[in-house]
Amino acid sequence: MASTLSDGGVSISSDDKELLCEETFSFDTISGVIFIFIFVLSITGNCLLLCVLAIYENLKNVTNLFVLNLACSDLLFTVTLPFWAVLKLHHWIFGEFACKLLTALYIIGLYSSIVLLTAMTVDRFVTVVLHNWPSNRLRRQRCAIVACAVAWIIGIAASVSDAIKVKVVNYWDGLYNCEDTSEGYDVNLGYYLQVSLLFFLPFAIIVLCYSAILKTVLQASNRRRYKTVVVVLCIVAAFFICWGPFNILLFIEPFYEPKSCEAKKQLNIAFDICKILAFSHCCMNPLLYMLSQKLRRHLLDLLCCMKARVRYRASGITKSTSVIQNVAFVAQNSAIMLELN
């Protein structure tokens, strides 16, 4: 996954690109601006979501627990976006340690999200399809807590190898890039194994689970009780719609060797567009959670409370100013009276 950080999204050396195709069209400036825009949206949306969950929702609820962890995962991924934006707009100016740290945060945010979404889907599968399966609320909560812990452990473990492999490379005179410079059969095999186990395998599990869930829901007489299933389905679908094309390109990229500058141009454009789509996912979850009428109501209550506090503070400042002006006026009149006497 570290190859996602390389310039243009393709693991072709920058020297080769400059030598072979000096005027290759690049989305770098557009990508950098969009990354900053995504950063602002994601920070705002996920922070509001965390506030709603903390103030209004029961965090012992399994679904809320997964949503809380997903929001934290999205925020962890989001904090890396300004740095990738600077890389796109200029070059890597943050040094070797930041290159490795931000790569690790990027991988942790990505893979923890995948594992959490898989766990959410399995939980929905057990609740809807295996509703007669002997279980209780406490056991379900414990399983959810374990799943969240496992998601973070897997994300951290997957990030270690990628963080070790990335380096700051001088690809032009005074210009640097944060990229994966490792090569070889073992490296490619390890990467394919990682992507297969942590992206395509969860995708297969989710497809199988939701096939059974949708079959059960369509056969049920009362479908209103399955609104949570629809919300979770939208969240999962959004993740794979955003990240799927990018991971597929990364998966097939070593087997495709561009033969011309035009082919390289098209490949770079495809990578940049898919990367923008993938990175935009971190700001989509808060919007999808608003499909829940209850969460929309909580958000409106939170925003109204925030507006009321601002008005209260403003009125307090106005009252304080009026009091000060009155005191000053009285003091001035008293001074005039003393002078007359």
C-alpha positions as CSV (number, residue, x, y, z in Angstrom):
1,M,0.0,0.0,0.0
2,A,3.0,2.3,0.4
3,S,3.1,2.7,-3.3
4,T,0.0,4.9,-3.0
5,L,2.3,7.6,-1.6
6,S,4.5,7.8,-4.7
7,D,4.2,10.7,-7.0
8,G,1.3,10.3,-9.4
9,G,0.2,7.0,-7.7
10,V,2.4,4.8,-9.9
11,S,5.6,3.0,-8.8
12,I,7.5,4.2,-11.8
13,S,10.6,6.1,-10.8
14,S,10.4,9.9,-11.3
15,D,13.7,9.9,-13.2
16,D,12.2,7.5,-15.8
17,K,9.2,9.7,-16.2
18,E,11.3,12.8,-16.7
19,L,13.6,11.1,-19.2
20,L,10.9,9.4,-21.2
21,C,7.9,11.8,-20.9
22,E,8.9,15.3,-20.0
23,E,5.5,16.8,-20.4
24,T,3.2,14.2,-18.9
25,F,-0.1,15.8,-17.7
26,S,-0.5,15.6,-14.0
27,F,-3.4,16.0,-11.6
28,D,-1.1,17.0,-8.8
29,T,-2.4,20.5,-8.2
30,I,-6.0,19.5,-8.5
31,S,-5.3,16.5,-6.2
32,G,-3.6,18.7,-3.6
33,V,-6.5,21.2,-3.4
34,I,-9.1,18.4,-3.3
35,F,-7.2,16.7,-0.4
36,I,-7.4,19.9,1.6
37,F,-11.1,20.2,0.9
38,I,-11.7,16.6,2.0
39,F,-9.6,17.2,5.1
40,V,-11.9,20.1,6.2
41,L,-15.1,18.1,5.5
42,S,-13.8,15.0,7.2
43,I,-12.6,16.8,10.4
44,T,-15.9,18.7,10.7
45,G,-18.2,15.7,9.9
46,N,-16.4,13.2,12.1
47,C,-15.9,15.5,15.0
48,L,-19.7,16.3,15.0
49,L,-20.4,12.6,14.8
50,L,-18.2,11.9,17.8
51,C,-20.0,14.7,19.7
52,V,-23.4,13.3,18.8
53,L,-22.4,9.8,19.9
54,A,-20.8,11.0,23.2
55,I,-23.7,13.3,24.2
56,Y,-26.8,11.5,22.9
57,E,-26.1,7.9,22.2
58,N,-25.5,4.8,24.4
59,L,-21.9,3.8,23.7
60,K,-22.6,0.3,25.1
61,N,-24.8,-0.3,22.0
62,V,-22.8,-2.5,19.6
63,T,-23.6,-0.5,16.5
64,N,-22.7,2.8,18.2
65,L,-19.4,1.2,19.4
66,F,-18.5,0.3,15.8
67,V,-19.5,3.7,14.5
68,L,-17.4,5.4,17.2
69,N,-14.3,3.3,16.2
70,L,-14.9,4.0,12.5
71,A,-15.0,7.7,13.1
72,C,-11.7,7.5,15.0
73,S,-10.2,5.5,12.2
74,D,-11.4,8.1,9.6
75,L,-9.9,10.9,11.7
76,L,-6.6,9.1,11.9
77,F,-6.6,8.7,8.2
78,T,-7.7,12.4,7.7
79,V,-4.8,13.9,9.7
80,T,-2.4,12.6,7.0
81,L,-4.2,14.4,4.1
82,P,-2.6,17.9,4.5
83,F,0.8,16.3,4.2
84,W,-0.1,14.4,1.0
85,A,-1.6,17.7,-0.2
86,V,1.8,19.4,0.3
87,L,3.5,16.5,-1.4
88,K,1.2,17.0,-4.5
89,L,1.5,20.8,-4.5
90,H,5.2,21.1,-3.8
91,H,7.3,18.1,-2.7
92,W,8.1,16.2,0.5
93,I,9.5,18.7,3.1
94,F,8.8,16.9,6.3
95,G,11.7,14.5,6.6
96,E,12.3,10.8,7.0
97,F,10.5,10.3,10.4
98,A,7.3,12.1,9.3
99,C,7.3,10.0,6.0
100,K,7.3,6.8,8.0
101,L,4.9,8.0,10.7
102,L,2.3,9.3,8.3
103,T,2.5,6.2,6.2
104,A,1.9,4.1,9.3
105,L,-1.1,6.3,10.3
106,Y,-2.5,6.1,6.7
107,I,-2.3,2.2,6.7
108,I,-3.7,2.0,10.3
109,G,-6.7,4.1,9.3
110,L,-7.3,2.2,6.1
111,Y,-7.1,-1.4,7.4
112,S,-8.7,-0.8,10.7
113,S,-11.7,0.6,8.8
114,I,-11.9,-2.6,6.6
115,V,-11.8,-4.9,9.7
116,L,-14.4,-2.8,11.5
117,L,-16.7,-2.8,8.5
118,T,-16.4,-6.5,8.3
119,A,-17.1,-6.9,12.0
120,M,-20.2,-4.7,11.6
121,T,-21.5,-6.8,8.7
122,V,-20.9,-10.1,10.6
123,D,-22.8,-8.5,13.6
124,R,-25.7,-7.6,11.4
125,F,-25.6,-11.1,9.9
126,V,-25.8,-12.7,13.3
127,T,-28.6,-10.4,14.4
128,V,-30.8,-10.7,11.3
129,V,-30.1,-14.1,9.8
130,L,-29.2,-16.0,13.0
131,H,-31.7,-14.2,15.2
132,N,-32.6,-17.6,16.9
133,W,-29.0,-18.2,17.7
134,P,-28.5,-18.3,21.5
135,S,-26.9,-15.1,22.4
136,N,-27.2,-12.2,24.9
137,R,-26.5,-8.5,24.9
138,L,-23.5,-8.8,27.2
139,R,-21.8,-11.4,25.1
140,R,-22.5,-9.4,21.9
141,Q,-20.9,-6.3,23.5
142,R,-17.8,-8.3,24.5
143,C,-17.5,-9.7,21.0
144,A,-17.8,-6.1,19.6
145,I,-15.1,-4.8,21.9
146,V,-12.8,-7.7,21.0
147,A,-13.4,-7.0,17.3
148,C,-12.6,-3.4,17.7
149,A,-9.4,-4.2,19.5
150,V,-8.4,-6.8,16.8
151,A,-9.1,-4.2,14.1
152,W,-6.6,-1.7,15.6
153,I,-4.0,-4.5,16.2
154,I,-4.3,-5.6,12.6
155,G,-4.0,-2.1,11.3
156,I,-0.9,-1.4,13.5
157,A,0.7,-4.7,12.5
158,A,0.1,-4.0,8.8
159,S,1.5,-0.5,9.0
160,V,4.9,-1.6,10.4
161,S,6.2,-3.2,7.2
162,D,5.0,-0.3,5.1
163,A,6.5,2.3,7.4
164,I,9.9,0.5,7.3
165,K,9.9,0.3,3.5
166,V,9.1,4.0,2.7
167,K,12.0,6.5,2.4
168,V,12.5,10.1,1.4
169,V,14.0,10.0,-2.1
170,N,15.6,12.8,-4.0
171,Y,13.9,12.4,-7.4
172,W,15.0,15.7,-8.9
173,D,17.4,18.5,-8.0
174,G,16.3,19.6,-4.5
175,L,12.9,17.9,-4.8
176,Y,12.0,15.0,-2.5
177,N,9.3,12.3,-2.4
178,C,8.1,9.9,0.3
179,E,7.8,6.5,-1.4
180,D,8.3,2.8,-1.2
181,T,11.7,2.0,-2.8
182,S,11.7,-1.8,-2.2
183,E,11.7,-4.2,-5.1
184,G,11.8,-8.0,-5.7
185,Y,9.6,-11.0,-5.8
186,D,9.3,-11.4,-2.0
187,V,8.2,-7.8,-1.6
188,N,5.5,-8.2,-4.3
189,L,4.3,-11.5,-2.8
190,G,4.0,-10.0,0.6
191,Y,2.1,-7.0,-0.7
192,Y,-0.3,-9.2,-2.7
193,L,-0.8,-11.4,0.4
194,Q,-1.6,-8.3,2.5
195,V,-4.1,-6.9,0.0
196,S,-5.8,-10.2,-0.5
197,L,-6.2,-10.9,3.2
198,L,-7.1,-7.3,4.3
199,F,-9.1,-6.1,1.3
200,F,-10.4,-8.8,-1.0
201,L,-11.1,-11.4,1.7
202,P,-13.2,-9.0,3.8
203,F,-15.0,-7.9,0.6
204,A,-15.9,-11.5,-0.1
205,I,-17.1,-12.1,3.5
206,I,-19.2,-8.9,3.4
207,V,-20.8,-9.9,0.0
208,L,-21.7,-13.3,1.4
209,C,-23.1,-11.9,4.6
210,Y,-25.2,-9.3,2.9
211,S,-26.6,-11.7,0.4
212,A,-28.0,-13.7,3.3
213,I,-29.1,-10.6,5.1
214,L,-31.0,-9.1,2.1
215,K,-32.7,-12.5,1.4
216,T,-33.9,-12.6,5.0
217,V,-35.1,-9.0,5.0
218,L,-37.0,-9.4,1.7
219,Q,-38.8,-12.4,3.2
220,A,-39.7,-10.7,6.4
221,S,-43.2,-9.3,6.9
222,N,-42.0,-6.4,9.1
223,R,-39.1,-4.7,7.3
224,R,-39.1,-1.5,9.4
225,R,-37.0,-3.2,12.1
226,Y,-34.1,-3.6,9.6
227,K,-33.4,0.1,9.0
228,T,-30.0,-0.4,10.7
229,V,-29.2,-3.0,8.1
230,V,-29.7,-0.4,5.3
231,V,-27.5,2.1,7.0
232,V,-24.7,-0.4,7.5
233,L,-25.1,-1.6,3.9
234,C,-24.7,1.9,2.6
235,I,-21.6,2.5,4.7
236,V,-20.0,-0.8,3.5
237,A,-20.9,-0.1,-0.1
238,A,-19.5,3.4,0.0
239,F,-16.2,2.0,1.3
240,F,-15.7,-0.5,-1.5
241,I,-17.0,1.8,-4.2
242,C,-14.4,4.4,-3.1
243,W,-11.4,2.1,-2.4
244,G,-12.2,-0.7,-4.8
245,P,-11.0,0.9,-8.1
246,F,-7.8,2.2,-6.4
247,N,-6.9,-1.2,-5.0
248,I,-7.7,-3.0,-8.3
249,L,-5.3,-0.6,-10.1
250,L,-2.6,-1.2,-7.5
251,F,-3.1,-5.0,-7.8
252,I,-2.7,-5.1,-11.6
253,E,-0.1,-2.3,-12.0
254,P,3.0,-4.6,-11.7
255,F,1.6,-6.7,-14.7
256,Y,1.1,-3.6,-16.9
257,E,4.0,-1.9,-18.5
258,P,3.1,1.3,-20.4
259,K,4.6,1.3,-23.9
260,S,4.3,5.0,-24.7
261,C,4.1,8.4,-23.1
262,E,0.4,8.5,-23.8
263,A,-0.2,5.2,-22.0
264,K,1.7,6.5,-19.0
265,K,-0.3,9.7,-19.1
266,Q,-3.6,7.8,-19.0
267,L,-2.3,5.5,-16.3
268,N,-1.3,8.5,-14.1
269,I,-4.6,10.2,-14.6
270,A,-6.5,6.9,-13.7
271,F,-4.4,6.6,-10.5
272,D,-5.0,10.2,-9.5
273,I,-8.7,10.0,-10.1
274,C,-9.0,6.7,-8.2
275,K,-6.8,8.1,-5.3
276,I,-9.1,11.2,-5.0
277,L,-12.2,8.9,-4.9
278,A,-10.5,6.6,-2.3
279,F,-9.4,9.5,0.0
280,S,-12.8,11.1,-0.2
281,H,-14.3,8.1,1.7
282,C,-13.1,9.5,5.1
283,C,-15.7,12.3,4.9
284,M,-18.6,10.2,3.6
285,N,-19.4,8.2,6.7
286,P,-20.8,11.1,8.7
287,L,-23.1,11.9,5.7
288,L,-24.2,8.2,5.5
289,Y,-24.9,8.1,9.2
290,M,-27.4,10.9,8.7
291,L,-29.6,8.4,6.9
292,S,-30.7,7.5,10.4
293,Q,-33.5,9.9,11.5
294,K,-32.5,9.6,15.1
295,L,-28.9,10.8,14.4
296,R,-30.2,13.7,12.3
297,R,-32.4,14.8,15.2
298,H,-29.4,14.6,17.6
299,L,-27.3,16.6,15.2
300,L,-29.9,19.3,14.9
301,D,-30.2,19.4,18.7
302,L,-26.4,19.7,19.0
303,L,-26.2,22.5,16.4
304,C,-29.1,24.4,18.1
305,C,-27.4,24.1,21.5
306,M,-24.2,25.4,20.0
307,K,-26.0,28.4,18.4
308,A,-27.8,29.1,21.7
309,R,-24.5,29.1,23.6
310,V,-23.1,31.6,21.0
311,R,-26.1,33.8,21.4
312,Y,-25.9,33.6,25.2
313,R,-22.3,34.6,25.2
314,A,-22.9,37.4,22.7
315,S,-25.8,38.7,24.9
316,G,-23.6,38.4,28.0
317,I,-20.9,40.5,26.3
318,T,-23.5,43.1,25.2
319,K,-24.9,43.3,28.8
320,S,-21.4,43.6,30.2
321,T,-20.6,46.4,27.7
322,S,-23.8,48.2,28.7
323,V,-23.0,48.0,32.4
324,I,-19.6,49.4,31.8
325,Q,-20.9,52.2,29.7
326,N,-23.5,53.0,32.4
327,V,-20.9,53.0,35.1
328,A,-18.7,55.3,33.0
329,F,-21.6,57.6,32.3
330,V,-22.4,57.8,36.0
331,A,-18.8,58.4,37.0
332,Q,-18.5,61.2,34.4
333,N,-21.7,62.9,35.7
334,S,-20.4,62.7,39.2
335,A,-17.1,64.3,38.2
336,I,-19.0,67.2,36.5
337,M,-21.2,67.7,39.6
338,L,-18.1,67.9,41.9
339,E,-16.5,70.4,39.6
340,L,-19.6,72.6,39.7
341,N,-19.7,72.5,43.5
